[in-house]
Amino acid sequence: MIIAQISDLHIGAPGQPIFGHIDTAACLARCVSNMLLLQPRPDVVVASGDLVNTGAPEEYRHLGKLLAPLPMPVYLMPGNHDERSALRTSFGDHDYFSSEGTLHFAIESEAVRLIMLDSVVAGRDSGALDACQMEWLEMTLAAAPHRPTLIFMHHPPIMTGIPYMDEIALAADDAAKLAALVARHPRIERISCGHVHRAVQARWSGTTVGICPSTAFAYTLDLRGEGLAVTAEPPAYQVHYWNGAQLTTHTVQVVD
């Protein structure tokens, strides 16, 4: 099974570039076009949050048009720049969305199980996982403990070493609870996140945590905490390849 992951798309309203000069829609379109050239094509696409820039309905409409060329299922999940009700309304045909509450869900494919968590806290850049969602996650994993599983979420549970991003990561208490849960389920092959706008990997609680880079723009690698700036790195996405026994992740940079 091949899963493509796009993250931190930051799509604005048509004609509204980010920071006054970054055409995030054009960047996403380049990634979509590149993805369609892959042989074989991905079986599914997961978009791991910050789908749009402000959560406005017109941004989601624009996003829908940009994703329309993808013929495979596209699974959307929110980030801290998203607005749940507008996302639900704009993508009402995505029947995996719950009618209220957090937007967490599981996809049971023949090859692997995909679990999407909703770590968004309204009005905050940092993330959290409430008790109900953690209970649901435990039950979902326990229902088929031997199935290989990928977990997707927006906020990473790890410390990246980038001070600004670590301040707005998943809350430390919730990360500790998640770590304890993950340690009990060795068939979690990977936890893949977004939020940081850089490709990062770490060994964590018996599995691998990866962070998918952004299709929109990358931040500088600043381990000193002197502030972030946008770099000239190209848009990027990731491809997760499950061969039946092992998961391999590739980062694809889309050079103009």
Secondary structure, 3 states (H helix, E strand, C coil): CEEEEECCCCECCCCCCECCCECHHHHHHHHHHHHHHCCCCCCEEEEECCCECCCCHHHHHHHHHHHCCCCCCEEEECCCCCCHHHHHHHCCCCCCCCCCCCCCEEEECCCCEEEECCCECCCCCCECCCHHHHHHHHHHHHHCCCCCEEEECCCCCCCCCCHHHHHCCECHHHHHHHHHHHHCCCCEEEEEECCCCCCEEEEECCEEEEECCCCCCCECCCCCCCCCCECCCCCEEEEEEECCCCEEEEEEECCC
